[in-house]
């Protein structure tokens, strides 16, 4: 409904919430709600990252690597 393409390449977690509300990219919207439950600061075994590329949302497993390595991802408050 929001006009975004979803590319899900992360862990296949069942979403416990039946309704996610708010503006899609808002600070308190659905992606923020999912990030709190399944993102870098959650307690899930394999956290996810949520990244926007224009009108595409990419969901991937968070990659933990040694700082300074080429693919290191710094978890941020915006995910």
N, C-alpha and C positions, 0 to 999 in steps of 0.2 A: 504493500500500500504506500510505503514511503518513497518508492521510486529508486531504491538502491538494489544493486546486485550483491548477493552474498556468496563468498567463496569460503567454504568451511573446510579447513585442512587440519584442524586440531582434534583433540580427544573428543569422543562422542559422549558427552555428558547429557543425561536427561534433564531438561529444564523443569525445575520444581514449580515455578510460578506459572499459573495459567494465563495471567494478564500482566503484560509489561506496558506501562503507560508513559506518556510524555512525548515531547519532540524527540525525534530519532537521535540527533547528535547533541542534545542538550546536556548540561552538567548533571542533571538528575533524571535523564531519559533512560530508555531501555538498555542501551549499550553500557551505560554507567552501572545500571542495576545488575546486568550480567557480569560485568567486570568485578563487582564486589563479591559475587557468588563464586566465580570461576577464574578470576584474574590473578595477577602476580601476588596480591596481598591476601588472597583467600587461603583456605586450608585444604584445597583439593590436591590430590597427589601430583597431577600434571596441570599446572596453571596454563591459562590461555592468554593470548594477546589479541587485542581488537584494534585493527589499523584501517583508517579510511584512506582511499585513493580516489579522490573526486567522488563519484557516485557508487563506489564499490567498497564493501566492507569485507576485509580479509580476517578470518579467525584462524590462528595457528597455535600450536603448543609453544610455550615460552621456552627459549633456548638459554640455558645457563652455561656460560663458558667463562674461562679465565679472563679477567679484565685485561684489555689491550689486544685480545684476539679479534680477528676480523669480524666475526659475527656476534660479538657481545651485544646484548640488548639490555639497556638500563631501564628497569621498570619505572614508570612515571605515574604521577597522580592522575593524568588525563586518560588513562586506559580504564 
